[in-house]
Amino acid sequence: MPNGFTGVILRVDLSTGEIKRQEMPEDFYRTYMGGGALGAYFLLTETVPGLDPLDPANILTIAPSITTGAAISGVSRCSAVSLSPLTGAVGEGQAGGKTGPLIKRAGYDAIVVTGRADRLSYLVVEPDKVTITDAQHLAERPVSEVCTLLEQKHTEKGWSLSILQCGPAGERQVRFACLLSDRNDAVGRTGMGAVMGSKNLRAIVVRARNTDKVAFADPEGLKRLASLGVERLKTAEFPTTLKAHGTPGIVGFQSGCGNMASYNYRTGFHPEHMKLAGDTYDETLGAGFTTCYGCAIGCRKKMKADAPYPVSDALGGPEFETLSTLGTNLDIVEITAVARANELCNEYGMDTITMGALAAYVFESMEQGCLTPSQMEGKTLRFGQPEDLFWLIERVGRREGPGAVLAEGFQAAIAHFGPETAPFAIHCKGQGLPAHMAQFKPTQALMYAAVPIGGDHMSCEHDWLAVGGELLKSLGVIGQPTRASMDLPKVRMTAYSQHLYSLLDTLTLCMFCWGPGNLFTYHELVELVRNATGWDCTFWELLKAGERKTTMMRQINARRGFTAQDDILPERLYEPIPDGPSKGLSVDRVVFPKMLRDYYAVMGWDTRSGNPTPGKLMELGLEWALETA
């Protein structure tokens, strides 16, 4: 067995029932490595440009990487990649937990699914056999219940298992349906749950014997890295906060500086934000924690509450983004109410960020008189009312009444409810924006507009890196941007750190551990890959792998007709923030188009179309993609 990878990709055609092992050479893995890059490769080579994302011919790739399975903090994630039914562009999301490591231990480098089963099914992946199993008894059941039923059936002494499922919202093809990995981890963005649901595939159960291991080139070197991570956790500032409180631990800081979306992105500050912060969260909801495979941080907080809103401990609690998108952005700061909304979304299997953005769109449209109660089944839906949010989540998750319209996304909602509601739809390429205010963070303005998967906050390092000194220089950034600058050095910082983040997604690594200034250094990132594979790689080679993934995804979009004309921001981001710590800040309407053109140029993309040039594709070894255009 090669080091760090098995050389085998599992191919499943649900239409024909064919299951086969596709063997790939070592050069393939050194070029694409795993995660989003593997998924992009299959989309570019095996789909046609105009394919509907809900067509059976769409490809869903679930991919760990060449490092996955090493028992080191932050080396447990896997990617889901497909054409997105939400944006129409390429779609990708990642989850931690144990799904990725178990895919590797079962003997596969990725699971690639095509076709559509003739009835609801689930896939069981084991080292010695793979079966497509009837799932009619699971139809429309909530996520936690399906977890329990599948665990009861497939748990066996001496074996480990993981369950990746789409939820009832995925079955109903809600376009922003997500995937849930076991009980605490979500592939939240871009509608990967709707893709799985469109294939009549409710779940993938991965099992491996406890004796099944992944072979690595230098196990002792990996152990040294694992020990370093544990030791550094004692003093590393951000990871230490995560260990204590999870991502709710950053609420006070983020809202306190005006960077936590509130009142449908009208401001970045909520005066009662501390009701959602880490200490309050722990005291009111705290029910312990879980951790991803091999990780010492344990940032996944469990929750349980009886009142004022009941919340079970069946699924994980709300993360920072959700505390904004289902909390401050809707003027809801009762922590059990936000946790209840999060639980509802998880049980249906829906992205909390886009669900929150759609709820804010509805609430403000009603507030401004652009929606009437008659369009919402007689209800007046308002900011600050948890029951209104619960009702809306249920209607969307079930695709009932106005929820059937909202389940189709922003453009469908605007077409149905009227163009006068458009100013209140805060999204990019149809994907609701996360908590981070682009008015405060110019890097996020660039990424929200230009990242191939639609508005996303995890595609580059945020503007704090501008004060990172050696961390910034070691990425090769020339010049000294500031947090607020929109100049060429800031563009370089955004692009170069995008290569790094794309690499982390390619290697399916966690930013909380492997991002700049956290547990591990850039040099140790190289060590990780060397110890896993035995390759004499360099940081240059790895950054090129990250750039390759982003460029492939942009090329997929180019084939599907996307250009720079689609790299647009909601009008609200150009309006000065009216109050709070970030008062007066906005995306500069004059400067931003130049910033975007400079970004295309730095990325090696055509400055008019915003798409990869033949020269860039050839530089990255992607000349074959020119033939698929």
N, C-alpha and C positions, 0 to 999 in steps of 0.2 A: 504493500500500500504506500503511495507517495506521502510525503510529510505534509500535514496541514490540509490535505484534501484527499478524497477517495478516488477521484477520476471518473465518478459515475453521477449522472444526473437522472433523476426519476422522471419519466414522461408518462402522463396519464391523459388519455383521450376519453372523456366521459361519454361522448356520442357513440363511439364504437366499443367501449369497454377495454380497449387495448392498453396494456401496461408494459412499458419497456424500459430498459436501462440504456442510456446514451453515454457512451464513453468519450471523454474529451482528453486531449493531450496536455502535457504540463505547460506548454507555451500558452495555451488558452487561459489557464489559471493565473499565470504570471502577468498576462495582459489585462484580464478583467477582474480577477481576485475574488469576487463574490458580490453579495448584496445587490444594490441598485444597478450596478454595471452589468451583472449577469442578466437581470430582467430586461434592461435596455437592449442588450445584445439580441435577445430572442424576439423582442418587438420589432427591431429594425430588420432582422433577417427573415421573419416568418409572418408578418402581417402586411396587409395592403394599406395604402395611405388613407383611404376613405372609410375604413372599417368602423362600424358602430361599436362603441365600447361594451354594449350589452349583447352583441352578436356572439354566438357560440365560438366563432373563430378567434375571438380575442384570447390572448394568452395571459394567464395569471402565474407569476413566478414567485415562489416562496424560497428565499435564499439566505442562508448564513454565509460565511466566508472562510478563507484559508486560515483565519485565526480562531474561529469559533470553536468552543469546546475546551479551550484552555481555562483552567480554574484560576482566573485572574480578574480582579475587579474591572467591570466595564467591557468584558469580552463575551457577551452572551446574546447579543441582539440578532434579529433577522429582519430582512426586508420583504415587503410585498410590493410587486411591481406589475402594472398592467396599464392599459388605456383607461383613463378616468371617465366614468359616466357623469361626473360632476362638472368637470372643466372641458371635456373633449380633447384634452391634451394628454401627455404622459402622466401617469399617476404613480406615486410611491409613498410608502409609509414604513416606519420601523416600530418594532416592539422589543422590549427586553423579556425577562423571564427565563424560560428554559426550552422554548420551542426550537430555537436555532441549534443549541447544543445537542438536543435529541435527534434532530434531522441528521446531524453529522454522525452521531453514535449509531444511528440506524444504518449508516453506510452510504449516505447521499450528500452531495454538495448543494443540491437544490431540488425542489419539486416544481415541475412545470405542468400546468393543467390547461387543457384545451377542451372544447366541445361542451355539450350540455347533456346531462343524464336525463333519461325519459321520465324519471320520478325522483323525488327528493332523496338524496343519498349522502353518505359520508364515507370518507376514505380512511382506511387503516393502514399505516405505513410501519412495517417492522423490518428487521434486518434480513429475514428469510422469505418474507412474502408481503404482498401488497394487495388489499382487497377493496372493492367498491361495495358498500353495504347499504341496505335499505334504511332510510331515515324517516319514513312517514310518521312514525310515532313521536318524532321530535318536532314536527311541523308547528311553527308559530309559538313554540315554548320559549320562555325567557332564557337568557344566557346562563344564569346561575343554575337553573333547573336542568338544562342540557348538560352542563358540566357535571352535575351530580349523577345523572343517568349514565353518561358515558364513562365516568370514573367507576361507577358500580359494575359496569359490564366488563371493563378492560383492565381494571387494577389486578395485578397478580404479584405474588411474592417474588422478589428477585428481579422485578422489572420496574422501570420508570416510564411515566407517560406524560404527554402534554397534549392539550386540546386547543386547536385554533378554529374559531367558528365565526360565522357572519351574523348571527342573531336574527330575530324575526324581521327587523327592518331590512336586512340584507335579502331575506327571502322575498320581501315585497318590493325590492329594488328601489328603496329610498336612495337617492343618488349620492348622499353623503354617508351612507351606512359604512360602519367601520368593521374591523376584525378584532375579536377579543382573544387574547392568548391566555388560557386558563382563567384565573379570576381577578388578576391585578394589572394586566398589561394590555394596551390597545394599540393597534395600527390605526390611528385615529383619522388620518387625513386622506383626501382624494377619492373616497368612495370605493375602496377595495372590497368592502362587504357587499356592495351592490353587484360587483363583478362575480364574486363567489356565488351570491344568490342567483344571478342570471344563469349560472351553470347548474342550477339545481343541486348545489353542493352545500350542505349545511355546516359540515365540519371536516377537519382533518385531525385524526388521532395519530400521534406519533409515539411509538413504543420502542424501547431498547432495553436489553438486559443490563443489569447493573455492572456486569463484567465487560460490556462493550465499551471500548475506549477509542478515542481519536489518536492516531499516531502523529507525533511531532518530532522534529529534527533534534531539538535540544530540550528535553523535559526539565533538566536541572536549571537551564537558563530561564525557562518560564517560571519555575518555582521562585527564583531570585526576584523576578519582576513582581510576582504575587506578594512576596514578603515586603518589597519596597512600598507597594501600595498600601498595605496594612500599616506599616510604620508611619508613612507620611499622613495618613488619615488623622493622626493625632494632632497635627498642626495645620493642615491645609484648610484655608479659610472657608471656601465655598463648599467643598465636600463635607466639612465638619458641620456646617449649617444644615446640609441635606441629611446627614445622619441624625441630627437632633430633631429636626422638624419636617423633613421632606421639603418639597418645593413650596409648601405654605410658609416656610421660614423666610422667604424673600418678599412676602407681601408688603411688609412695613417699609422696606427699602425701596421697592419699585414704585409703589403708590406715593411714598413720601417724596420721591424726586419727580413725580408727575409722569410716570411711565406705566400706568396700569389703566387700560381702557375703561372708561366709565360713561354712563348715560349715552350709549350708542356712539362711542368714539368722539363725543363732543368735548371731553376733557380727559386728562390722564390721572386725575386725582379724585378719590372719594373720601369725604371727611370722616366716614366711619369705617375706613378700610381695616383698621386694627381688629374689628370684630371677626375678620376672616384670617387673621395672621396666625403664625405657627403656634404661639402659646395658647391662644383661644381655641384653635383647632384641636390641639392635643388635650386640653382640659375638657372640652365639650364632647368631642367625638372619639378621642384616642382609644384604640382597641388593639394596640400593638403594631407590628410592621411585618413586611415580608421583604425578601431581597431577591435579586436576579441570580442566576446560576454563577457561583464563584465570586460574588461581589461582597466586599466588606462594608459597604456604605449602608445598605438597607434603607433606601429612601422611600420605599413604597409604604405609605401609611394606611393602615386599616381603620375602619370607622364603625361606630355603632351609637345609636341614640334612640331614646323612646319619645322625647318631646323637645320642642313643640312640633317637630315633624319627625316621624319615625324613619329610621335608617337602619338597615340590617348590616351585618358584617359579612355578607355573602360575596361582596365584590370590593375592590379597592376604592379609596376615597378620592375626592377631587384634587387635582394638581393645580399649580399656580394659574395656568392658562384658564382652567375651568372656573377657578375662583373669581376670575375677571369676567369671562364670557357668559357664564351663567350667574354671576354675582354682581360685581360693581357695574358692569356694562348694562345691567338691567335694573340697577338701583336696588338690588337685593343683597343685604349684608347680614341676614340671619344665617348663621353657619349651617344649621341643620337643614334649612331650606335649600341652600346651594348643594349640600350633600345629597339631599333627596332628589333634586333635579339631575345631578350627576348619576345617581343610581338608576333612575328611570332611563336615561340615555344609555347606560351600560347594559341594562337588561334588554333593551331593544337592539342594541348594537348600533349607536349613532354617534358621529363625531360631535363632541360637546362644543367645539369652537364654532363650527358652521351652524349648529342648532341654536347656539346663543346669538349669533349674528342675525339669523332669520327671525328669532324672537324680538330682538331689538328693532329690526326693520318693521315688524308688525306693530310693536308698541308705539314707536314714534310716528308711523303712518296714521295710527288711530289718534294719537295725541294731536297731530296736525290737521285732522279732519279729512285725510285722504283715504281712509278706510272707515267703513261704518259697521255698527254692530250686526246689521243684516248680512254682511259678508263673513262674519265670524259666528254664525249660528246664534245671533242675538246677544253675544257677549261683547262687553267693552273691556279690552285687554290693556293693562296699564303697567308702566314701570313700577317697581317696588311691591308688586303683588305676587308672591310665590305661587298661589293657587292658579293664577292665570298662566304662569309658565308651565306648571304641571299639566294643565289641560292641553296646552299647545303641544307639548312633547308627546303626549298620548295620541293626539290627533295625527301628528306627523308620523309617529311610529307605526300607527295602524293604517295610514293612508286614508283617513276618513275626513269628509267635509273639506274645509280649507286646508287641512293637513295634506290632502292628496296633491294640492297645488304646490305647497311649500316643499313637499318631498321631491319635487322636480328641480328645485334650486331657484336662485335669484331671478334669472332671466325669465323663467316661466311664471314666477310670481308677479314680476313687473308687467309682463304681457297680459296676465289675467286681471290683476287689480288696478292697473292703469299706470301710465308713465309718470304721473304726479307722485308716485311712491318711490321712484328711482333714487332721489337724493338720499334716501334713508337706508339704501342697500349698500353696506360697507363690505366690499369684497374685491378681489382681484381674480380675473378669469373664472368667476363664479364660485370661488372658495372664500368663505368668511375669514376675516382677518383675525389674527391672534391678539393677545393682550398688549403687546409692545407698540408704543406710539411712534409711528414713522416721523411725526413732527419733531420728536425728541431724539430719535435715532435715525440719522440719514442712511446708515447701512440698510436698515429695514425698509426704507422707501425704495431703495434699489431692488432689494430681494423680493418684496411684495409684488413689484411690477414685473420683474424680469425672470425670476426663477421659473424653470420649466413647469413645475407642478402647481403653480398658482400661489397665492399669498401664503408664505411660510416663514416662520421665525427661526428655523433650525438649519438654514442653508449657508450661513456665514457667521463668523464671530461678531458680536455686537460692538458698538462703538467704544466700549470700555477698553478694548484692546489698544486704542489710540494712546493710552497712557501706560501701556504694558512694557515700554522700554525694550529690553532684549527680546521679549516674546515677539514684538513687532518686527524688529530688525532681522531676527532669525528666519522670518518668512520671506525676507528679501524685499520688504517694503522700503522704497526710497522716499524720503520726505517725512515730515512729522505732522500728521493730521491731528486735529483735536476732536473731542467728543461731538461737537456741534458742526464741524466743518463739512462742506460739500465739495471739496476741492479734489484735484487729481490724486494727491496722496491718499485721501479717503477712498477714492475709487480703487486705487491699487490695493489698499488694505482689504476692501470688500472682496475684490476678485481673488486675491491670493488666499484669504481665509476661506473663501468659498471652495477653492481647490482642497484645502485641508478638511473642511467639513464634508465635502463630497467623498474624500478619501475615508473619513470615519464611517460614513454610510456604506461605502464599498467594502470596507473591512468589518462592517456591522459592529462598530465600537461605540460606547457610550460617551457623549461629550462631557458628562459630569466627571468622568475619570480621565479621559484622553484629550479633552479640549485644552486650549492654552491656559497654563497656570494652575491646572488642577492636580491630579495625582502623579501624572507621568509627563516626561519631557518629549520634545520632538525626537531626540536621539533615542529614547527608549521605545518610541513607536517603531523605529527602524529595527531595534533589537527584537521587538515582539515578532515582527514578520520574519526576521532571520531565524529566530529560535523555533518558530512554528514550521518553517518550510526548508530551512537550510540554504536559501538563496542569499547570495552576496549582494543584497539590494542596497540602495541609497535613498536618502530623503527625497532627492530629485525624482527618482523613479516612482516613489510612492505618490508624490504630489501630482505627477503626470497621470497616474492612475485615477486620482480624484478628478482632475481636469477632463480626462477621457470620459468618465461617467456623465458629468454635466453636459459635455459637448454632444454625446450620444443622445441624451434626453432632449437637448435643444434641436438636434437633427430630426428626431421623431416628430417634434412639433412642427418643424419646417415642412416636412413631408405632408403634414395634415393641414397646411395652409396658414399656420400662425406666423406672424411677422412682428416687427417692432410696433405696429399699430395696435397690437393686443397688449403691449406692455404699458398699461395705463393704471393710474391710481384713482380711487374714488375722490370726487370733488371735495369732500369734507377735509381731506388731508392737506389741502392748500389753504384752508381757513385757519387763522390764528386761534390757538387754544385760549378760551376766554378767561380762565381762572386757574388757580392752583399753582404749584411750584413750576410748571412748564408754561405758565401764562405767556401769551404772545408768540409762542413758537409755531411754525408751520413749515410745510415743505415749500421751498421757494419755487414759485411757478415759472420764473425765468431761468433759474439756475438748473432745475432738475432735468429738463431735456438735454442740456449739455452734459450733465453728469451721466445720463443714460447713454449718450453717444460715446463718451469717454470710456464707459464700462464696456460697451461692445468692442471698441478698439483694443482695449487692454486684453479682453478675452480672445481676440483674434477672430471676431465675428464681423460680418459686413455691417458698416455703420448705418446703412439705410434700412436693410431688411432686419437687422439684428440677429441674423442666422449664421451658422458656421460657414466659413469660406472653404473652398477646396483645399487651400494651403493648410489651414488649421486641421482639417480632417486627415490630410496626408501626414502632417507632423505627428499626429497621435496614433498613426497606424490604422486609421479608419477610412482609408481610401475606398475600401469595399462599400462603404455607406453611400458613396456617390452613385453607385450603380443601383441602389435601392430607392433613390429619390423619385 
